[in-house]
Amino acid sequence: MFNVDYDFTMDSPGYWDGFWTRNDGLGAGACDPDACSPTLQKYHQLIWSKPLPNGELFDLSLGTSGTYLSWRNMRFGSDSILASFRYRDNRDVIDAVKHHMSDYKSFMENFLHKAYTIGGMIIFPKHANSMNQRRGTDKQIRDRWDLTLECIRRYYNGEPSPLSDVMYEDRDFYALFNDFKGYVDFFYLQDCVTKDYKQVYFWLGDGTFTTTPLPRTVDEYLGWIAAELDFLDKRNARIKAALS
C-alpha cells in the first residue's frame, strides 16, 4: 500500500484552510505534515526500519506522549528537505516571481503538493536546538538541503561547517552510518552527490558559505525549484525501487 506519490498535506488536518491568509500573505499551512500527518509518520517508520551500515537494525518505534519516532535512547522528528523560501525577509524575490508568472498561487500549491511526498522528507534526531531547527535558522543555510548535506559531508571528513556543533551533539546518530557514503546510501540521497561521494551538487552557488544562501533573482529562484523537483523525482524513484 506504500505510495511515493502520496501527498502528506492531504491528511494533515486543515493544512490548506486559509493557506494564503497566513505568513503575511506568503502562505503557510495550518498544520505542518512533519507533525500532523499520521501517514508520513508511518512511512518514516517503515522506510527507515532496516539494517544500518554499522550492522545494527534500525528498528524504529512509533512514539507516544510527544515522541515522533524512537530507537533505543534516541528520539527522531520529521523534516521537509525542500524549501520554497517564502520568508518575510525574502519577499522582494517572491514578489518578483509572482509578477513573472500568470498564476503564482497555483505554481506554489503544485510545488508543495509534490514536495510533501516521501522523497522530500527525512528524519533527524529531535531535541532542543536540533538539526531540524538549526538548518532553518542558520543564516548561512536557510533551509537549503544541498548546504545541509555539505555540512554533513564535512562532518564525516572532520572539516568545520556552520552546523558542526549540532552534528557533534548527535555524533552517536551519525556514527551509525560509518561514513558519508553510508549516510547517503541509507537515506537514498545518491542524486545529491558525485559518483565517488566526494562532492555535493549545489543547486545554487558554490557551497562555500560565503554568500547569501537565498536566490536573489527570478531565474535563480526558478532554477532552484527545478533542481529540487528533479531531485525529488529521482529520490522517489529510488525509494519505490528499494521497497518493491
TORSE-710384 format. One record per residue (C-alpha): y, z, x; chain; residue in one letter; residue number from 0. Coordinates in Angstrom, 3 decimals. Layout:
BEGIN
R         Y         Z         X  c  r    k
R         Y         Z         X  A  a  NUM
...
***
This chain:
BEGIN
R         Y         Z         X  c  r    k
R     0.000     0.000     0.000  A  m    0
R     2.281     0.042     3.052  A  f    1
R     5.164    -2.438     2.708  A  n    2
R     7.504    -3.174     5.632  A  v    3
R     9.977    -4.727     3.182  A  d    4
R    10.334    -1.590     1.079  A  y    5
R    13.998    -0.585     0.777  A  d    6
R    14.332     3.193     1.082  A  f    7
R    17.627     3.244    -0.797  A  t    8
R    15.568     2.491    -3.902  A  m    9
R    14.024     5.970    -4.099  A  d   10
R    16.993     7.864    -2.680  A  s   11
R    18.489     9.364    -5.859  A  p   12
R    21.850     7.838    -6.744  A  g   13
R    22.310     6.088    -3.396  A  y   14
R    24.206     3.147    -4.885  A  w   15
R    26.055     5.092    -7.587  A  d   16
R    29.756     4.810    -6.813  A  g   17
R    28.960     3.432    -3.351  A  f   18
R    32.284     1.654    -2.840  A  w   19
R    34.384     4.603    -4.027  A  t   20
R    33.243     6.763    -1.088  A  r   21
R    34.367     6.939     2.550  A  n   22
R    37.909     5.837     1.643  A  d   23
R    36.578     2.621     0.107  A  g   24
R    34.469     1.683     3.138  A  l   25
R    31.302     2.545     1.228  A  g   26
R    28.736     5.315     1.560  A  a   27
R    25.515     6.224    -0.212  A  g   28
R    25.342     9.295    -2.420  A  a   29
R    22.089    10.419    -0.803  A  c   30
R    21.012     9.400     2.711  A  d   31
R    17.490     7.868     2.748  A  p   32
R    16.864     9.741     6.018  A  d   33
R    16.821    12.914     3.953  A  a   34
R    16.310    11.762     0.362  A  c   35
R    13.627     9.044     0.348  A  s   36
R    10.122    10.509    -0.094  A  p   37
R     8.638     7.090     0.690  A  t   38
R    10.403     6.987     4.056  A  l   39
R     9.171    10.482     4.905  A  q   40
R     5.589     9.480     4.091  A  k   41
R     5.887     6.200     6.027  A  y   42
R     7.103     8.083     9.103  A  h   43
R     4.133    10.436     8.858  A  q   44
R     1.636     7.601     8.505  A  l   45
R     3.042     5.232    11.128  A  i   46
R     3.645     7.696    13.955  A  w   47
R     0.488     9.772    13.480  A  s   48
R    -1.502     8.048    16.218  A  k   49
R    -2.628     8.630    19.817  A  p   50
R     0.200     9.308    22.247  A  l   51
R     0.440     7.696    25.694  A  p   52
R    -0.459    11.071    27.235  A  n   53
R    -3.772    11.062    25.340  A  g   54
R    -2.915    13.618    22.668  A  e   55
R    -2.939    12.855    18.941  A  l   56
R     0.488    12.890    17.339  A  f   57
R    -0.766    14.239    14.018  A  d   58
R     2.436    14.767    12.047  A  l   59
R     2.620    17.083     9.047  A  s   60
R     4.981    16.714     6.106  A  l   61
R     7.403    19.602     6.312  A  g   62
R     8.404    22.234     3.798  A  t   63
R    11.424    24.527     3.467  A  s   64
R    13.844    22.098     5.118  A  g   65
R    11.471    20.774     7.790  A  t   66
R    11.112    16.989     7.505  A  y   67
R     8.105    16.456     9.801  A  l   68
R     6.420    18.726    12.307  A  s   69
R     3.835    18.700    15.073  A  w   70
R     2.846    21.835    16.935  A  r   71
R     6.118    23.628    17.687  A  n   72
R     8.278    20.518    17.291  A  m   73
R    10.319    19.534    14.249  A  r   74
R    11.477    15.979    13.577  A  f   75
R    14.034    14.194    11.447  A  g   76
R    14.526    10.568    10.455  A  s   77
R    17.304     8.431    11.883  A  d   78
R    18.549     4.974    10.945  A  s   79
R    18.914     2.968    14.138  A  i   80
R    21.015     0.106    12.725  A  l   81
R    24.771     0.513    12.352  A  a   82
R    27.474    -1.318    10.418  A  s   83
R    30.385     0.704    11.890  A  f   84
R    32.087     1.422     8.574  A  r   85
R    34.188     4.104    10.245  A  y   86
R    37.730     5.028     9.274  A  r   87
R    38.896     4.537    12.854  A  d   88
R    37.338     1.042    12.779  A  n   89
R    38.980    -0.003     9.519  A  r   90
R    41.080    -2.749    11.128  A  d   91
R    37.943    -4.617    12.228  A  v   92
R    36.210    -4.088     8.886  A  i   93
R    39.312    -5.354     7.059  A  d   94
R    39.349    -8.451     9.275  A  a   95
R    35.680    -9.081     8.443  A  v   96
R    36.460    -8.701     4.730  A  k   97
R    39.171   -11.347     4.952  A  h   98
R    36.819   -13.653     6.848  A  h   99
R    34.295   -13.949     4.011  A  m  100
R    34.404   -14.546     0.271  A  s  101
R    32.189   -11.620    -0.761  A  d  102
R    32.141    -8.846     1.819  A  y  103
R    30.597    -6.297    -0.558  A  k  104
R    27.544    -8.466    -1.203  A  s  105
R    27.258    -9.144     2.534  A  f  106
R    27.249    -5.433     3.349  A  m  107
R    24.941    -4.471     0.486  A  e  108
R    22.426    -7.125     1.577  A  n  109
R    22.599    -5.799     5.140  A  f  110
R    21.942    -2.228     4.013  A  l  111
R    19.015    -3.243     1.783  A  h  112
R    17.410    -4.805     4.881  A  k  113
R    18.497    -2.130     7.377  A  a  114
R    16.834     0.593     5.318  A  y  115
R    13.364    -0.879     5.737  A  t  116
R    10.968     0.798     8.157  A  i  117
R    11.911    -1.478    11.075  A  g  118
R    15.358     0.093    11.033  A  g  119
R    14.107     3.692    11.190  A  m  120
R    12.845     6.106    13.858  A  i  121
R    12.274     9.833    14.329  A  i  122
R    13.812    12.258    16.824  A  f  123
R    13.394    15.973    17.452  A  p  124
R    15.528    17.880    14.955  A  k  125
R    17.699    20.833    15.915  A  h  126
R    21.365    21.720    16.298  A  a  127
R    23.219    19.083    18.344  A  n  128
R    20.138    16.830    18.349  A  s  129
R    19.883    13.171    19.363  A  m  130
R    20.475    12.051    15.779  A  n  131
R    23.832    13.840    15.757  A  q  132
R    24.904    13.219    19.320  A  r  133
R    24.378     9.485    19.454  A  r  134
R    26.628     9.150    16.413  A  g  135
R    29.426    11.412    17.606  A  t  136
R    29.496    10.492    21.301  A  d  137
R    32.474     8.199    21.893  A  k  138
R    30.519     6.122    24.403  A  q  139
R    27.620     5.471    21.994  A  i  140
R    28.960     5.485    18.407  A  r  141
R    25.516     4.996    16.824  A  d  142
R    24.650     1.912    18.868  A  r  143
R    20.877     1.629    19.242  A  w  144
R    20.990    -0.573    22.338  A  d  145
R    23.130     2.004    24.157  A  l  146
R    20.921     4.845    22.890  A  t  147
R    17.849     3.101    24.284  A  l  148
R    19.661     2.519    27.575  A  e  149
R    20.234     6.287    27.776  A  c  150
R    16.514     6.838    27.167  A  i  151
R    15.637     4.286    29.867  A  r  152
R    17.932     6.048    32.310  A  r  153
R    16.410     9.417    31.429  A  y  154
R    12.926     8.242    32.389  A  y  155
R    14.356     6.799    35.625  A  n  156
R    16.127    10.032    36.490  A  g  157
R    19.556     8.442    36.034  A  e  158
R    22.517    10.094    34.245  A  p  159
R    23.848     8.874    30.898  A  s  160
R    26.103    10.160    28.100  A  p  161
R    23.020    11.621    26.360  A  l  162
R    21.270    13.157    29.383  A  s  163
R    21.711    16.749    28.220  A  d  164
R    20.177    16.317    24.770  A  v  165
R    17.181    14.463    26.211  A  m  166
R    16.688    17.178    28.797  A  y  167
R    16.682    19.705    25.968  A  e  168
R    13.945    17.612    24.308  A  d  169
R    12.081    16.973    27.570  A  r  170
R     8.773    18.163    26.094  A  d  171
R     9.036    15.414    23.478  A  f  172
R     9.838    12.636    25.959  A  y  173
R     7.032    13.812    28.238  A  a  174
R     4.551    12.855    25.507  A  l  175
R     5.166     9.164    26.277  A  f  176
R     4.764     9.436    30.081  A  n  177
R     7.424     6.831    30.855  A  d  178
R     9.876     4.375    29.322  A  f  179
R     7.186     1.785    28.639  A  k  180
R     5.129     4.385    26.819  A  g  181
R     8.090     5.294    24.624  A  y  182
R     8.993     1.666    23.883  A  v  183
R     5.427     0.649    23.033  A  d  184
R     4.755     3.708    20.863  A  f  185
R     7.791     3.027    18.665  A  f  186
R     7.419    -0.796    18.626  A  y  187
R    10.678    -1.402    20.476  A  l  188
R     9.458    -4.180    22.791  A  q  189
R    12.011    -6.668    21.467  A  d  190
R    14.824    -4.441    22.757  A  c  191
R    13.772    -4.738    26.394  A  v  192
R    12.797    -7.286    29.024  A  t  193
R     9.106    -8.022    29.558  A  k  194
R     8.993    -5.792    32.643  A  d  195
R    10.668    -2.926    30.715  A  y  196
R    13.295    -2.620    33.442  A  k  197
R    16.302    -3.608    31.342  A  q  198
R    17.563    -3.138    27.800  A  v  199
R    19.007    -6.107    25.922  A  y  200
R    22.579    -5.267    24.940  A  f  201
R    23.769    -6.613    21.617  A  w  202
R    27.393    -6.207    22.683  A  l  203
R    28.946    -5.677    26.103  A  g  204
R    27.206    -4.840    29.369  A  d  205
R    25.872    -1.328    28.722  A  g  206
R    27.908     0.357    31.448  A  t  207
R    29.574     2.860    29.063  A  f  208
R    32.988     1.922    30.475  A  t  209
R    34.460     0.125    27.438  A  t  210
R    34.717     0.827    23.733  A  t  211
R    31.251     0.515    22.179  A  p  212
R    32.562    -0.859    18.868  A  l  213
R    33.016    -4.552    18.031  A  p  214
R    36.711    -5.412    18.265  A  r  215
R    36.770    -8.898    16.688  A  t  216
R    35.191   -10.613    13.695  A  v  217
R    32.981   -12.711    15.973  A  d  218
R    31.784    -9.639    17.855  A  e  219
R    31.076    -7.833    14.603  A  y  220
R    29.116   -10.679    13.035  A  l  221
R    27.242   -11.230    16.299  A  g  222
R    26.312    -7.542    16.317  A  w  223
R    24.976    -7.655    12.744  A  i  224
R    22.985   -10.825    13.512  A  a  225
R    21.419    -9.220    16.603  A  a  226
R    20.430    -6.133    14.607  A  e  227
R    18.806    -8.190    11.859  A  l  228
R    16.912   -10.302    14.382  A  d  229
R    15.523    -7.144    15.990  A  f  230
R    14.729    -5.702    12.546  A  l  231
R    12.646    -8.727    11.547  A  d  232
R    10.703    -8.625    14.806  A  k  233
R    10.066    -4.888    14.662  A  r  234
R     8.939    -5.025    11.044  A  n  235
R     6.508    -7.774    12.032  A  a  236
R     5.167    -5.656    14.915  A  r  237
R     4.691    -2.641    12.663  A  i  238
R     2.968    -4.754     9.998  A  k  239
R     0.605    -6.275    12.573  A  a  240
R    -0.231    -2.850    14.009  A  a  241
R    -1.115    -1.438    10.590  A  l  242
R    -3.024    -4.439     9.255  A  s  243
***
